[in-house]
């Protein structure tokens, strides 16, 4: 997986760091700080960031796709499936 250092638009993305010199096609817009799949990830398999499992894919994730709470379950936040994708605000609670 790669982390977007700036917002990504669909199209060719040039990787830096450990994967320097490689390029990949982003399939969708990816917000800065979010993850981009550099390989296909099968549903039910660990999602790795910097070699560390951070969650489990809840559906198949294609190479070049945005990897976030809409397609994975976090190992660190039991409520992750109830958080808004863009704001992180819980959607399972009613606020008065």
Phi, psi and omega in degrees: 000152177236154178253129179287123179272350176209161177302138180251138173261159176303138180135193185289133178237131178264123182275147178237186179069223183302329182259018184310137179095345178270156172228156182215156178261116174288131184273344184203173175293139180229120181294153178298142182086353181263173188259148178237127179287125178262355172217164172294142178235119182282146176305138178088354180261158180296145172259121184255138172230122185056034178080001182252131177292121180251352180179192180230134178294129178266352174204167177298136180242123181279149173307129179095357182272158174288129179251113182203193188293349177281348182225008178210159175249131182286143172281346190251343183227106182299334182268009188304330180285353180249016180257142176298136184299325187262328184255338184080005180286135177299136179256359182261008180234142177260127181255135180262000000 
